[in-house]
Amino acid sequence: MLYWKREKMFKKQQFINKDVLLICFSAFFADLGYQGVTALFPLFLIIELHQPVYIYGIITALSFGAGSFFAYFGGKLGDKIDKKTIAIIGNIFIPLMSLSGLTHMIWLSGLLFILGWWARYFRTPARRALLVTVSKPEYRSNIFGFLHALDIGGGLASTLLALIFVLALHLPIRFIILLSAIPLFVSTALLFFIKRNKTYSDETQPLHVTTATGNHRNNVLFTALLFSAVLYGFSFYNLGFPILTAALAHQYNYSWGILTYAVYLGISAISGYALGSTRLKPVRALWTLGYLPSALSSLLIGLSVLFHFPSLVFYLFIAGLGLGMGAVETYEPTAISLFVHPKTLSSGMGWLSVSRSAGQFLSNLIMGILFSFSQFYSYLYAFIAALLATIILMTVDLTHPEQIAKKK
């Protein structure tokens, strides 16, 4: 009986191998670094440097929007050169974000933050594709759920450390931002040890491509998925805005803002890992557990600001955003891996990043402008955009049920 239980447990965990662990823990240490910067940078910019919120919107818009071009080229180069090499090159330059707190010159601080984000976008498609090639197809959603759990788990740890540094040690924000470079260097080092003795890319075939009709339907689903990602990107504002909402509601208190990010990342990590272990259809799970909760949570956050809901209620809505992001980060790349050919896998992941980032450029710009006039209208805008993404993907899912793959 004991042997049977051990055997069953081993089978459940066999999707994890050495290369998977190296990639996922590289993600953990990367987020342990730059997610702390993400949480502190808006506070540094608005409270320390006394900049208007729309400046933050411009910086994040450039980070995400122009980052889409780097994601596209990084994905292309991952297919043409080598996924591991591109992942390492991008990772090396992410620590530029760690230098953003060392200067009071807004243009230089913003530039360093932007360049670090561009490096992150450059390496992400290749890293996702690399993860696919070292994992078995039947465990694809498990893999991306595990990646997201460690990815965001690192971000949560980073945010909690930042909270301790601010509350207990009273360290300056600029010094805490600089410390983020240490785990980022560890993240890059881990990627060098990936061996790739066994790859599974040849076992990964796109769905329903045996006929001309199959190819057409597959392209329709792929295009619809990317279009939905664009619309979702229009709603996907940087968490710096809720961070500012919480801090401003408590008389510019850093701690409440940082706690907002900790709640978001914690729920996102848990939901990503839990959802990755289920047998849900990737596309249906994407809009029911990803896009829709994100839309409703944005609306509820706006209402909490408008009607001055208690802080506990506000954080429940932040948790809803975390749930949505956990599902999106698990099922978007899972669906992409099902709809593209192995030889263009890195490019497919690049198109996913491009689609999301294209929307994020305008999203953060619009959020920054609306936030300056009315926080409620900024969150209302995000709700409408995410709801449109939900409707598009729901329509495709319900009209092409036979083409939406189930997890094996």
Summary of the structure (lengths in Angstrom):
residues: 408
radius of gyration: 20.3
end to end distance: 26.8
largest distance: 66.1
contacts: 1617
relative contact order: 0.16
helix: 83%
strand: 0%
